[in-house]
Amino acid sequence: MPGWRHALLLVLILCLQTGCYYAQAVSGQLGVLARREPIAEVLADSATPEQLAERLRLVQEARRFSVRELGLPDNDSYRSYADLERDYVVWNIFAAPEFSVAAKQWCYPIAGCVSYRGYFKEASARRAAEKLRQRGYDVFVGGVAAYSTLGRFDDPVLSTMLRWDDVQLVAVLFHELAHQVLYVKDDTGFNEAFASAVEAFGVERFLTSRDSGELYASYLERKALRQQLTAKLQAAREDLRTYYQETLDDDEKRLLKEHRLEQLGNEVRTLLNGAGRNADAWLAQPLNNARLLSVSLYEEHVPAFRAMLENCAQELECFYEEARRVSRLDRAQRDAYLEELATRCAACFGSTTSNSSLRR
């Protein structure tokens, strides 16, 4: 850590002098790290509210489980707690051209190229988004409650993560730790789908070990609803992709886009209201190319990884090794393989429950 801290401070000084994006990124990361307290110390403090203590004890239990049963890294990540005193840790910007469903890419020294850009202050994210909007981009800004530094820092449990219920909290813990197992530069879709597969598998096993079948059923219902929502968004993206590729003038494309997004909004409202969810809250921000890709990027390859896990008879050692093998393919081969795998195993979209033993 001392070497990293000195390097980060040097970058911060340089960026403050030039006004570059990395200034807020470095200062924001250092601000998060500065607020860390070991969970054991927080629990030992008599002033700690019981509700917070109960959530942190759950984190400790899930963290031990992640190492013992899921083969996730046994390091100091998520063994400390940071109270950020705000709703989100970062705000991510997604952007896409007016007539394209391809995400704008931002590239970084460590993480490679990703399809979003994060800011530690909402106002900064909104200002950057407005600049992109003025350049003709569709943009979407969303708050993020957790992120991973890929094991380069000891990521703490954040107060922003405690906004979720117990199952969601454990799910995100497994998800973020999975990024430390495998991360491919320049491929957001691969990384998020892999972590989502580990998350779903881990949640099922963790809740089963606690005899929490009812909670798991609720988790599956939420996942199913998200899959239905994602399917509608992906169908709209494909229609828009077709419109954008046609030989039409811009006004005709805008009209087709407007009508398809209006149709999508009605479909989403019907789906969410029918499930007893607040559709108005989800639709508070307008639907556009960027909003659609912000969901699709995280879900597109999930069926393929679920199929991969099924092919490995639910054995994580096999699954991790196969995912690493696929990650070494070039991008075109990787995408083609995942698409084929998902198509071949369309019947694998159910529960990951299996009687097979885990193998470390």
N, C-alpha and C positions, 0 to 999 in steps of 0.2 A: 503493500500500500504506500509506503513513503515515496517510492519512485513514481508511482502513478500520481500521487498528490502533487508532487513537484512539477511533473509534466503538465498536469491539468492547470495548475496555477500559472505556468508559463504561457500556455495557450490562452488562458483567460486574459492575461495582461496584454498579449499581442492583439487579441480580438477586441478588447475594449478600446484599443488605440485605433483600430480600423473599422469598428462597428460591424464585424461579421456575425453571421448567424450563430457561430459556435460560442460566442460570449455568453448568451443566455443559456445555451445548452450546458456549458461547463458550470456556470454559476448555479444553475438549477439543480444539477446533479450533486454538486458539493453541498447545496442546501439540504437536499434529502439525506445525504450521508451524515451531515452534522447533527441531525435530529434523532439518530439511531440510539436506542437503549437496548441492551440485552433483555430478551423476554423474561429470563429468570429473575432479573433485577426488578422489572416492572411488576411481576407477580409477587415478589417479596416485599414490595412497598405497600404499607398499610393504607396509603392514600389512594391506591388504585381502585377505581369503581369495580364492583363485583361483575357487572355486565361485561366490562372490558376484560377482566381476568378470565371470565368463562370463555370468551372468544379466543383469547390467546392460549388457553389450555387446549382448546380444540386444534389450534394451529400446531402446537407442539405434538399432539397425538398424530395428526395428519403428516407432519414432517417426518416423524419416526417411521410411519407406515410407508412413506414415499421411498425411503432408503431400503427398508427391509423387504417390501413386497413388490415395488415397482422398479427397483434398480436405478433410481434417480440419484443425483449427486449427493454425497454425504459431505457437505461443506457448511459454511456459515450463512448461506443464503436462507432467508426467512427464519432466522433464529434471533432476530432483533425486531424492534418495533419503532416506528417513526410516526408521530402525530403531526400531520402537515397543516392542520387547521384550515383546510379548504376542501371543496367537493371533489376535485380531481387532481391527479398529480401532473398530468400534461394534457394539452389539447392538440389533437392531430388534425392536420389539413389533408384532405384528399382533393385532387384536381384532375380534370380531363378536358380536352378540347371540346368545343361546342358540338361538333359533329364527329365524335369518336367515343368509343367505350374503353379505349386504352388509357391506363392510368399514367399521369405524369410521374416521372421517376426523380428521386433525389438520392444522391450518392454520398456515402460517408466513409472515412478511412477504415473503420472497424466493421461496421455492419454491412458494408457494401451498398448496393442500390435497393431502395425500398420504395413503396408506392404511397408514402405519406411523409409528412414533416411535422415534428413535434415541437411544441413550445410550452415552457413552464408557466407562462402567464396567458390567460385567456385573451386579454386585450392585444397582446402581441400576435397571437394566432389570428385574431379577427382582422388586424391591420394587414397582415401578410396575405390573408385570404382575399381581402378587398383588392389588393394590388393585382392578384391573379385574375380576379373577376373583371377588372378593368382591361386586362389583356385579352379578354374573350373566353376565359376558361369557365367551365362549370366547377363550382367548389362546394365542399362540405366540411364543416368543422365539428368535431365530436370530442367530448371529454373522455379521458381514459383514466381508469382508477388504478391500473397496475401496468408495469412493463418490466422487461428483463434486460439486464446488462450482460446477459450471456455468460455469467459467472465471473466476469472481470472485476466486479465489485460484489461485496456481500449484501445483496439486495435485502432490505428490511420488509417486514409486513407493514403496509401503510394504513393509516387511519382511513384513507379513501376506500380501501378494500373491505372495511367493516360495514360499509353501506349495504353489502349483500347479505343474504341469509347464509346459514351454515353450509349448505350444500354448494352454493355458488362460490363461497370463500374457499372451500377445499378444492373445488374444481379449478379455480384460477391458480391456486398454489401448485397443483400438479401440472397445469398447462405451462406456467412460466418456467418451472424446473425442467420440463421436457425440452425447452429451447436450449438448455445447457447440454443436453445429450446430443442433439443434432441441430445444426443451423447451416443453411446453405446461403452463401452470399448471393444477392440479386434475385432471390426467388421467394417473395412474400407468401405466395399461395402455397408452396411446398411446406414452408416452415410452419405456417399457421395450421394447415391441415394435419401435419404430423403431430403437433402439440395437442390439437383437438382430439385426435384418436387416443393419445396417451391419457388425456384428461378424462374422456368418457370411460375408458377401461378402468382407470384408477378410482373414479367415483363409484362405479358399480362394486368393485372389490372392497373399497373402504366402507361403504354403507352396509354391504352384506356382512362384513366382519363385525359391525356394530348392531346387527339385526334391525336395520332401519329400512325395511322394505318399502314402507309407505313413503318415506322421503325420496327413495330412489324412483318410485313410480312417478312422483311429482317432477323429479328431475327429467325423466324420460318424456313426460308430457311437454315440458318447456322446450326440450331439444326437438321434439316432433313439430311443435309449432314453429320453431325457428327454421326447421328444414322446409316446411310449407311456405313460409315467408320468403326464404331464399329462393325456392323454386319459382315463385312468382316474379321475383326481381330478376332472376337469370333469364326467364322467358322474355321479359321486357327488354333486357339488354340485347338478346339475340335479335328481336324485332328491330330495335334501334340500329344495331349493327348493319342489318340489311338495308334499312332506309338510308343510312349514311353512305353506303356503297353504291347506291343507285345514281343514275345520271339525272339529277334533279337540281333545280336552282335552290339557293339557300332558303328562300321563303317557303318553298314547298317542303323542304326538310324540316324547317322549324314547325310548320303546321302538323306534319306527321308526328314529330317528337312530342308536341304539346298534347295531341290527342292520345298517344300511347301512354304518356305519363299520367294523364287524367284517368285513363282506364285503370292503370296500375294503382293509383290512389284509391279508387273505388274498391278494387279487389282487396287491397290491404285493409281498408276500413272494415269490409265485410268479414274478413278472416279474423282480425283482432277483436272486433266487437263480439263476434260469435264465440270466441274463446274467453270472453269476460275480461279482455285487456283494454287499456285505454288507447284507442287508435288515434285520438286527437293529439296525444303527447308524442306518439311516434311520428305523426305527420306534421308536427309543428314546424320542422324545417322542410323546405321544398324538395321534391323529388327531382333529380337531375342525373346526368351521367356520373358525377362524382359520388353522389349518394348511393347509387346502385352498386358501384364498384367497391365502396367501402364495406359492404356486406359480402359481396360475391368473392372478393379476394380471400376472405377468411373461410369460406365454405366450399369452394369449387372442387378441391381434391379430397375432401373428407371421405366420400364413398370409396375412393381408391385405397386409402389407408385402412379403412375398416375392413375392406376385402383382404388387404395384405395381412392384417392381424388374424382374420379368419383362416387364411391359408396357412398361417403359422400355428394353428390350433391353439390360439390365445396364449402362446408362449412368448414372453417379452424379449428374451434373448434373441430368439429367431427374428422377431419383428424388428428390433433395433438393427440387427445385422442386415436384414433385407432393405430397410429404409436407407441405411448407409450405402449399400450397393447402388440403389437407384439414385441416390444423391450424387454419385460420381459420374453419372451419365451427363452428356451435354444437354442443354436446356430443351432442345427440340425432341431429343430422344426421351428425356425424362417426362415431358408433358404427354407425349404420345403413349408411353408405357402406362402412365397413371390413368389416362383416358380409357385405354383398352382394358386395364384391370377393373376399373369401375363398371364398365359395360359387361364384362364377362361375369362379374359377381354381383349383379343387380339384386340377387336374393339375400345378400349379406347385410342388408341395411337395418336389420332388427337389433335386438339386444346383443350385447357382447358377452352375455352370460355363458359360461362353459364350465364343465367339470374338470377340464385339463388343469394340471398343477402348473403353477408358475415356475419358471426355471431362471435362475440368476446367471 
